[in-house]
Amino acid sequence: MKLVSFRVQNFRSVTDSGNITVAKLTSLVGRNEAGKSNLLLALHSMNPHGGPTDLSPIKNFPRQRRLSECNDDTPVVSTVWEFTAQEQAALAAMFPRAAGVTHVDIGRRYKAATKTVGFQGLKPVAFSASEVATRLRKITPVAEVEIEKLDPAAQAAPKESLKTLALALSTAGGATAWAAVAGPALAVFRKAMAVFAIALPDREDGLLAELEEIADQINKDDPAYVAARKWVVTLLPTFVYVDEYPELTGHQNIAEYLTRKANPSQLTEADLNFEKMCKVADLDPTLLNQLHGTNGHETRNQLANRSSAIVTGELRRLWKDRQLKVRFSPDANHLDTFISDPNSVYDVEVNLNERSRGLKWFFSFYISFSADTKGGISENAILLLDEPGLYLHALSQADLLRHFTVDFKNQIVYTTHSPFMVPTDNLDGIRTVSIEQDSGTTVSNDPTGDSRTLFPIQAALGYSMSQSLFLGANNLIIEGVTDFWILSSASSYLESFGKGGLPKEMTLTPAGGAQKIPYMVSLLTSERLQVLVLFDEEKQSRVTRDELVKAKLIRDDNIVFVSDGFDPGAKPVEADLEDIFEPAVYDALVAESYKRELKGKKLELNVQIPRIVKRYEKAFQDLGMEFHKTRPARLLLNKMATDADSMIPASTTERFERLFEKITKLHAANVKRNAAPFS
């Protein structure tokens, strides 16, 4: 099962977090003391390694509320899970009524044993009292006629069974109550009919069989429902919570470790992590100890050398700060772990215990989870990491994020307030955590919150887009750098003829992609800057516009669409900024900018595709090539300086004039209003 979302209630600082959607990598971003750790701890209590335990109301129920408000059934965590195709098939086989169910709700209460399970979209039990009555009305007179054919002395028993059946089938109540009475009554009636050799006609016998099947299915449904709910709970992955790096020593006494291992209760946390390191490094402590006793020092050194190479290769792949080298050194009963920097002036080996806290954290984290997620206790677990990489350099934190994405198949939920732990290439995975005195800790799936809450996201976006980001007091947010080139050159061209271009004081702000526009809007409006947004005309842009307005990040009349540049009577259903140009002009730009690559090839453009860029992307894809719209846009920029008239004929000029007029009008209203973004 895959975790889709969770909700925390009645736990420490959390009264009700709201629904928190979960991706493969989910980042909970917020200020200190916002309750981020409490969210992870509550989720961890759902199914920790070793099984869930009862929660203490004194310790965990919100302190500002009376303890009398809390009992064993007080909800703590509600989760939504998505079944795999195999799990869906297994569920349907076990519980036929759940065929087609794809999601399940599972919750835990303060009492660990009190788990709630509910299948989303579960079909109701197929039962209709009116249809039962209809079947009974058709069966009864025919049965009475057959009974009347018996000797008068033999009629009493079958008549009584028919009367009992009629009473049972007309029992009021739900399906379960009806089936509990109807099932036995149908069996008694069948037996009575058989004893007296009464045979109903095929039609009525079929109706009776239908009633028996309905009762049987309902009677089997409840046990199947109970079994299915118990089965689903067994599918829950464990949750692994980590808030400190695992203890791993660089000087391990192997003989003493093996002595403690003979009595597992004596193993320390460092011992367990030493076992994990040996697993990752492909080392056998027992064999090393045996070789020491038989003076097999050369073999020991060869085994250690191989393990050193294995771990060094992985550490160099993951730790980009410096190309370090790991060396495992057997020394009598001990195994030392040395780390050196071969590229430094002095290639000095330093024991792991004496390396920087950041490197020790990264090394220990790698060792622990590499062992645990590959055949260990965390292989199918959901990892809950509280402020991971806290001791790492900013760029090493980026390496850690890459490690999460590339090397883990697990779902990971982690907390952070570091800009460098914000996944700017996976903005859909960011959730903001806020806290208020009355409402407690809450989580937003959109980038909302006060300036302190949003600061890590703002800083991360600002850093990732520092090469292309231009900010001013008055901003027009656009999707990318090609839009910047087109708009700025077209505006300058119109102004050279005394026509209306973009407002002089307006700054064009590329967001670095359509998906980053909401975050850019949030970043700029939180700084109380004036913001307009220019969207391409497409369905997703309309959805994004509605979400921005609903979240009160921007006013509806601060949003412009490319289609606003077209004649009102001929607005396209879909359009990019490139569609403002005449198709022949854009065709010529593509042909010239891809002259070398297209030599000897023929592009087949699908005119049914409304947007010209998408048209070329598909045509290039059919040829096994990749189309980059920056190339014709860069060529356009050059030609606008030397042959602008051929690039922007009268029809194109009119569209740009219309678009710039709309932007200028909204900008003027925005400046005049001089208010908060959504006031």
RAFENVEN-V626253 format. One record per backbone hydrogen bond with DSSP energy under -1.0 kcal/mol. CO is the residue of the C=O (numbers start at 0). NH is the residue of the N-H. If there is no record, write none. Layout:
CO:NH + CO:NH
This chain:
1:81 + 3:21 + 4:79 + 5:19 + 6:77 + 7:16 + 10:13 + 12:440 + 13:10 + 14:9 + 16:442 + 19:5 + 23:411 + 25:413 + 26:430 + 27:415 + 28:432 + 30:33 + 34:38 + 35:39 + 36:40 + 37:41 + 38:42 + 39:43 + 40:44 + 42:45 + 46:238 + 47:50 + 55:59 + 56:60 + 59:11 + 61:64 + 65:68 + 66:69 + 70:73 + 71:110 + 73:109 + 75:8 + 76:107 + 77:6 + 78:105 + 79:3 + 79:4 + 80:103 + 81:1 + 83:87 + 84:88 + 85:89 + 86:90 + 87:91 + 88:92 + 89:93 + 90:94 + 94:97 + 95:98 + 97:100 + 101:82 + 102:119 + 103:80 + 104:117 + 105:78 + 106:115 + 107:75 + 107:76 + 109:54 + 110:113 + 112:114 + 115:106 + 117:104 + 118:121 + 124:126 + 127:131 + 128:132 + 129:133 + 130:134 + 131:135 + 132:136 + 133:137 + 134:138 + 135:139 + 138:142 + 139:143 + 140:144 + 141:145 + 142:146 + 143:147 + 146:149 + 150:153 + 154:158 + 155:159 + 156:160 + 157:161 + 158:162 + 159:163 + 160:164 + 161:165 + 162:166 + 163:167 + 164:168 + 165:169 + 167:170 + 173:177 + 174:178 + 175:179 + 176:180 + 177:181 + 178:182 + 180:184 + 181:185 + 182:186 + 183:187 + 184:188 + 185:189 + 186:190 + 187:191 + 188:192 + 189:193 + 190:194 + 191:195 + 192:197 + 193:196 + 200:204 + 201:205 + 202:206 + 203:207 + 204:208 + 205:209 + 206:210 + 207:211 + 208:212 + 209:213 + 210:214 + 211:215 + 212:216 + 213:217 + 214:218 + 215:219 + 216:220 + 217:221 + 219:223 + 220:224 + 221:225 + 222:226 + 223:227 + 224:228 + 225:229 + 226:230 + 227:231 + 228:232 + 229:233 + 231:234 + 232:235 + 237:381 + 239:383 + 241:385 + 249:336 + 251:334 + 252:256 + 253:257 + 254:258 + 255:259 + 256:260 + 257:261 + 259:262 + 262:265 + 263:266 + 267:271 + 268:272 + 269:273 + 270:274 + 271:275 + 272:276 + 273:277 + 274:278 + 275:279 + 276:280 + 277:282 + 283:287 + 284:288 + 285:289 + 286:290 + 287:291 + 288:292 + 289:293 + 290:295 + 294:296 + 295:299 + 296:300 + 297:301 + 298:302 + 299:303 + 300:304 + 301:305 + 302:306 + 303:307 + 304:308 + 305:309 + 306:310 + 307:311 + 308:312 + 309:313 + 310:314 + 311:315 + 312:316 + 313:317 + 314:318 + 321:323 + 324:339 + 326:337 + 328:335 + 330:333 + 332:253 + 333:330 + 334:251 + 335:328 + 336:351 + 337:326 + 338:349 + 339:324 + 340:343 + 345:347 + 349:338 + 350:353 + 351:354 + 355:359 + 356:360 + 357:361 + 358:362 + 359:363 + 360:364 + 361:365 + 362:366 + 363:367 + 364:368 + 365:369 + 366:370 + 367:371 + 368:372 + 371:377 + 375:378 + 381:239 + 382:412 + 383:241 + 384:414 + 388:391 + 392:396 + 393:397 + 394:398 + 395:399 + 396:400 + 397:401 + 398:402 + 399:403 + 400:404 + 401:405 + 402:406 + 410:382 + 411:25 + 412:384 + 413:27 + 415:29 + 417:420 + 418:421 + 421:423 + 422:425 + 425:428 + 426:429 + 428:26 + 430:28 + 431:443 + 433:441 + 435:439 + 439:435 + 441:433 + 443:431 + 445:447 + 449:453 + 450:454 + 453:457 + 454:458 + 455:459 + 456:460 + 457:461 + 458:462 + 459:463 + 460:464 + 462:465 + 464:467 + 464:468 + 472:529 + 473:506 + 474:531 + 475:508 + 476:533 + 477:510 + 478:511 + 478:512 + 479:483 + 480:484 + 481:485 + 482:486 + 483:487 + 484:488 + 485:489 + 486:490 + 487:491 + 488:492 + 489:493 + 490:494 + 491:495 + 493:496 + 493:498 + 494:497 + 502:505 + 506:475 + 508:477 + 512:515 + 513:516 + 515:519 + 516:520 + 517:521 + 518:522 + 519:523 + 520:524 + 521:525 + 523:528 + 524:527 + 529:474 + 531:476 + 532:559 + 534:561 + 535:537 + 536:574 + 537:541 + 538:542 + 539:543 + 540:544 + 541:545 + 542:546 + 543:547 + 544:548 + 545:549 + 546:550 + 547:552 + 548:551 + 554:557 + 555:558 + 557:532 + 559:534 + 560:563 + 561:564 + 562:565 + 566:569 + 574:536 + 575:578 + 576:579 + 577:580 + 581:585 + 582:586 + 583:587 + 584:588 + 585:589 + 586:590 + 587:591 + 588:592 + 589:593 + 591:594 + 593:597 + 597:600 + 605:608 + 610:614 + 611:615 + 612:616 + 613:617 + 614:618 + 615:619 + 616:620 + 617:621 + 619:624 + 620:623 + 627:630 + 628:632 + 629:633 + 630:634 + 631:635 + 632:636 + 633:637 + 634:638 + 635:639 + 638:642 + 643:647 + 648:652 + 649:653 + 650:654 + 651:655 + 652:656 + 653:657 + 654:658 + 655:659 + 656:660 + 657:661 + 658:662 + 659:663 + 660:664 + 661:665 + 662:666 + 663:667 + 664:668 + 665:669 + 666:670 + 667:671 + 668:672 + 669:673 + 675:678
